[in-house]
Each structure stands twice: as structure tokens, then as C-alpha cells.
């Protein structure tokens, strides 16, 4: 009996030591300042995209340098697509020849000089040539990547004269519109925090404060950290703000 008790005590002691040696995983939680209840906030662009090529080709031009602004629809990447354009011209010539053959066979059929099979075969060749021309037109259309929104070039990943394959990243771009302020707030704040709630954000990099408001709240609460996403926007002039800046949000 005494031996059994000693063994049990030893097992409990070993388990306790193992538990102490392995610290529990810490769930993500709101970063707050205990003294005044401020919340850590991150400034993010509404749209941040990595542009990738859809064709295998050499980069011919990157007209917009890093940090520069661009407008929606402006060419950001231009590929050297001479071979694709040559294939497009070839497919267009084949389409023209197939269309002429179909036209001739239709006329001959009216004169009973061509059979139904001849006309059907000409129609098939014309459709095939039209499909090839349409495909090559689509490929050539991918030789220029245009801006999906007004923004700025955040980073060049590839360089002019570099050969890239489909899916290779070329540029990182960000929206130049108003920034979002993202933060995790305690879920118990939902009793008083609503869309439209005012707060002030102090930006570390600028040493300045800006008025802001809550635009929307997250769709669910994290059951582990008991927090919820809150997204705010700067009110007024925030031209000096950049994506990636951070600071403290104060709701007092």
C-alpha cells in the first residue's frame, strides 16, 4: 500500500513538472493599454493586390516606378508579346481563308455543285478558325496589365527584361483611397461600440492624432480571446497617412 501511494505521488509530481515545462498556447487577444483602455490599431489599404502575369513572356516595360501613383485603367506592366501577335495574325488569316471557303461552298451548293457534306466541313473549319483567332486575341489582351483601381506601386518584384511565367508576381500595388483602421476590441465593448462611434487614433510614425469613426464590426466573436474585429476610417484629411502605420485608438 505504501509503495502504491509513493508511485502515485511520483506520477502526479512528474505530470505537474511536465505541465509547468510546457507553457500553454496564448490565443490572439486585443492589445490594450491597461492604464487608459487604449487599443492597438493598424492602418491598412482597402485594396492591396499582387499583380501577376498570365502569359509566359519577357517584361518589356514597367511604366510606374515604386512609390508613384497611377489611375484606374493605366498600364502598369507591358510584356514583349511579338510571337503571340504573330500567331494572332496567322489565326486571323486562317479565319479569313475558312470564311471565303465557306462562302464559295454555299454558292456552289445553291448551284448544286457542292454537297451538304462539303458545306458542313467548310462550316466546321470556319468555326475552328474563329475559335483559334478568339483565343489568340485573348492571349494578346493579357500582354498588358492595367490598374484595377487608383493607387500606388508599393513594390516591384520583377524587373524589366526579366522573363516571367504565368502566375509569377510582378508588382505589389495598394489603393490610394482612404485607409482602414483595423483593431481587435474586447467583445464586451459591443454594448457601447457601434458603427459610427467616434474615437481618436494617435499614429506612432507621425506623432500626431486624427479623428476617426467605426465603419463596421466583425461578423463573429473569437471565443478564445473574447474579441471582435472593428474597422474604422479617418475623418478629414489623412493625406500624410500610409498603409502599414500603426498607433493607439482611444475611445474616451
CORQUI-V392718 format. One record per backbone hydrogen bond with DSSP energy under -0.5 kcal/mol. NH is the residue of the N-H (numbers start at 0). CO is the residue of the C=O. E is the energy in kcal/mol with one decimal. If there is no record, write none. Layout:
# CORQUI-V392718
nh=NH co=CO e=E
nh=NH co=CO e=E
This chain:
# CORQUI-V392718
nh=4 co=0 e=-2.1
nh=5 co=1 e=-2.2
nh=6 co=2 e=-2.2
nh=7 co=3 e=-2.3
nh=8 co=4 e=-2.5
nh=9 co=5 e=-2.2
nh=10 co=6 e=-2.2
nh=11 co=7 e=-2.4
nh=12 co=8 e=-2.3
nh=13 co=9 e=-2.2
nh=14 co=10 e=-2.4
nh=15 co=11 e=-2.3
nh=16 co=12 e=-2.1
nh=17 co=13 e=-2.3
nh=18 co=14 e=-2.2
nh=19 co=15 e=-2.1
nh=20 co=16 e=-2.0
nh=21 co=17 e=-1.1
nh=22 co=20 e=-0.7
nh=26 co=24 e=-0.6
nh=31 co=29 e=-0.9
nh=32 co=37 e=-1.8
nh=33 co=31 e=-0.7
nh=35 co=32 e=-0.8
nh=36 co=32 e=-2.6
nh=37 co=32 e=-0.6
nh=38 co=248 e=-2.4
nh=39 co=30 e=-2.6
nh=40 co=246 e=-2.5
nh=41 co=181 e=-2.3
nh=42 co=244 e=-3.0
nh=43 co=179 e=-2.7
nh=48 co=172 e=-2.4
nh=50 co=48 e=-0.6
nh=50 co=170 e=-3.0
nh=52 co=167 e=-1.5
nh=56 co=54 e=-0.9
nh=56 co=163 e=-1.6
nh=57 co=79 e=-0.6
nh=58 co=161 e=-2.5
nh=59 co=77 e=-2.7
nh=60 co=77 e=-2.0
nh=64 co=62 e=-0.6
nh=66 co=152 e=-3.3
nh=67 co=64 e=-1.7
nh=69 co=150 e=-2.5
nh=72 co=146 e=-2.6
nh=73 co=70 e=-2.2
nh=75 co=144 e=-3.1
nh=76 co=144 e=-1.5
nh=77 co=60 e=-2.4
nh=78 co=142 e=-3.0
nh=79 co=57 e=-3.2
nh=80 co=78 e=-1.1
nh=84 co=80 e=-2.3
nh=85 co=81 e=-1.8
nh=86 co=82 e=-2.0
nh=87 co=83 e=-2.0
nh=88 co=84 e=-2.3
nh=89 co=85 e=-2.1
nh=90 co=86 e=-2.4
nh=91 co=87 e=-2.3
nh=92 co=88 e=-2.1
nh=93 co=89 e=-2.2
nh=94 co=90 e=-2.1
nh=95 co=91 e=-2.1
nh=96 co=92 e=-2.3
nh=97 co=93 e=-2.5
nh=98 co=94 e=-2.3
nh=99 co=95 e=-2.1
nh=100 co=96 e=-2.2
nh=101 co=97 e=-2.2
nh=102 co=98 e=-2.2
nh=103 co=99 e=-2.4
nh=104 co=100 e=-2.5
nh=105 co=101 e=-2.1
nh=106 co=102 e=-1.9
nh=107 co=103 e=-2.7
nh=108 co=104 e=-2.2
nh=109 co=105 e=-1.5
nh=110 co=106 e=-1.0
nh=111 co=108 e=-1.3
nh=112 co=107 e=-3.5
nh=113 co=107 e=-0.8
nh=118 co=114 e=-1.7
nh=119 co=115 e=-2.5
nh=120 co=116 e=-2.6
nh=121 co=117 e=-2.1
nh=122 co=118 e=-2.3
nh=123 co=119 e=-2.3
nh=124 co=120 e=-2.2
nh=125 co=121 e=-2.1
nh=126 co=122 e=-2.3
nh=127 co=123 e=-2.3
nh=128 co=124 e=-2.4
nh=129 co=125 e=-2.1
nh=130 co=126 e=-2.2
nh=131 co=127 e=-2.2
nh=132 co=128 e=-2.2
nh=133 co=129 e=-2.3
nh=134 co=130 e=-2.3
nh=135 co=131 e=-2.4
nh=136 co=132 e=-2.0
nh=137 co=133 e=-1.9
nh=138 co=134 e=-2.2
nh=139 co=135 e=-2.5
nh=140 co=136 e=-1.7
nh=141 co=137 e=-0.7
nh=141 co=138 e=-1.2
nh=142 co=139 e=-1.7
nh=143 co=140 e=-0.6
nh=144 co=76 e=-2.6
nh=145 co=143 e=-0.6
nh=146 co=73 e=-2.5
nh=150 co=69 e=-1.7
nh=151 co=173 e=-2.3
nh=152 co=67 e=-2.1
nh=153 co=151 e=-0.7
nh=153 co=171 e=-2.4
nh=154 co=171 e=-1.7
nh=156 co=154 e=-0.6
nh=156 co=169 e=-2.8
nh=157 co=169 e=-1.7
nh=160 co=58 e=-2.9
nh=161 co=158 e=-1.8
nh=163 co=56 e=-2.6
nh=166 co=52 e=-3.1
nh=167 co=164 e=-2.3
nh=169 co=50 e=-3.3
nh=170 co=50 e=-1.3
nh=171 co=154 e=-2.8
nh=172 co=48 e=-3.1
nh=172 co=170 e=-0.5
nh=173 co=151 e=-2.3
nh=174 co=46 e=-2.8
nh=175 co=149 e=-1.8
nh=179 co=43 e=-3.4
nh=180 co=231 e=-2.9
nh=181 co=41 e=-2.9
nh=181 co=179 e=-0.7
nh=182 co=229 e=-2.0
nh=184 co=182 e=-0.6
nh=184 co=227 e=-2.5
nh=186 co=225 e=-2.6
nh=188 co=185 e=-2.0
nh=189 co=186 e=-1.8
nh=190 co=187 e=-1.0
nh=191 co=188 e=-1.9
nh=192 co=188 e=-2.9
nh=193 co=191 e=-0.6
nh=195 co=213 e=-3.0
nh=196 co=193 e=-2.4
nh=198 co=211 e=-2.3
nh=199 co=249 e=-2.6
nh=200 co=209 e=-2.6
nh=201 co=247 e=-2.7
nh=202 co=200 e=-0.7
nh=202 co=207 e=-2.6
nh=203 co=201 e=-0.5
nh=203 co=245 e=-2.4
nh=204 co=245 e=-0.5
nh=206 co=202 e=-1.9
nh=207 co=202 e=-0.9
nh=209 co=200 e=-2.3
nh=211 co=198 e=-2.6
nh=212 co=232 e=-2.0
nh=213 co=196 e=-2.4
nh=214 co=230 e=-3.0
nh=215 co=230 e=-1.8
nh=217 co=228 e=-3.2
nh=221 co=226 e=-2.8
nh=222 co=220 e=-0.7
nh=225 co=221 e=-1.9
nh=226 co=221 e=-0.7
nh=227 co=184 e=-2.3
nh=229 co=182 e=-2.8
nh=230 co=215 e=-2.7
nh=231 co=180 e=-2.8
nh=232 co=212 e=-2.2
nh=233 co=178 e=-0.6
nh=234 co=210 e=-2.6
nh=237 co=235 e=-0.6
nh=240 co=237 e=-1.7
nh=243 co=42 e=-2.8
nh=244 co=241 e=-1.7
nh=246 co=40 e=-2.1
nh=247 co=201 e=-1.9
nh=248 co=38 e=-3.6
nh=249 co=199 e=-3.3
